[in-house]
């Protein structure tokens, strides 16, 4: 898991934001695929792959931030 700690945080934020809203029109893929998942309509392999591709950077960012907070909490007050 140390490879996640080596990813520059600003770059990860940029990629996660970009993939989270791409394409902007008519609707971000992540929103569309999440709605399809909630409705039970996410059945095509391409749609599942698309959801994974657009959500993966957000998941990595969440993990990176969680590890950063955990590491700082272990050191005590700054």
Secondary structure, DSSP 8 states (H G I E B T S, - for coil): -HHHHTS-HHHHHHHHHHHHH-S-SS--HHHHHHHHHHHT---SHHHHHHHHHHHHHHHHHHHHHHHHHHHHHHH---
